[in-house]
Amino acid sequence: MLQPDVVELLRQFERLEIFTDNKLEGEYKKVQKEITGYNAQPTFIILDSKHQREVARSSFTNSAEAFKDFLRKGLTDQPVFQSRLKFSKLVPLDGQMSHPIEIDEAGTLTASAGTKTMYLGEEAMAYTGAFEAAQDIQLPGELEPGKYALDATLETSVYVGEEWHAAYKLRTRMPITIE
């Protein structure tokens, strides 16, 4: 049973639930991964009311306080200050019929040359000019040697001070050779 203060916080949101744990699980899990970047269950994402940009994200927790903190952060209606690199699939390019291969992200996006700043009372990194970013991924161990294309999307937002200015998505296909 939910605690009354959690219920009161939840009443302030418009909710959408997507269940990914039934007989159509495989298909729904693909949709969940595409939307959230995660396969964790449950995954909670709060979007801002104006542009539907991410405000807060969480997975399952046994801590009522941690869940209430997540909900309170969502009520700020301020998008998170972050960039994210999402890998969607690895596609064989060997002339055979193309089929996507699921990949798991193994690390968080890291970048160099940032400057520490404050955003909505929390420490964040700000980037001006050119910078480099990297993220490790884990490919399936049973891959055949050959040429592949790795599909990825860089999602980022531009802020002026604490005000959101624009959001960008850059989709790319990177060649990869597995030996």
Beta strands, then each sheet from edge to edge (+ up, - down):
strand 1: 43-47
strand 2: 54-59
strand 3: 84-92
strand 4: 104-105
strand 5: 110-111
strand 6: 115-119
strand 7: 122-126
strand 8: 133-134
strand 9: 137-138
strand 10: 146-160
strand 11: 163-178
sheet 1: 1+ 2-
sheet 2: 3+ 10- 11+
sheet 3: 4+ 9-
sheet 4: 5+ 8-
sheet 5: 6+ 7-
end
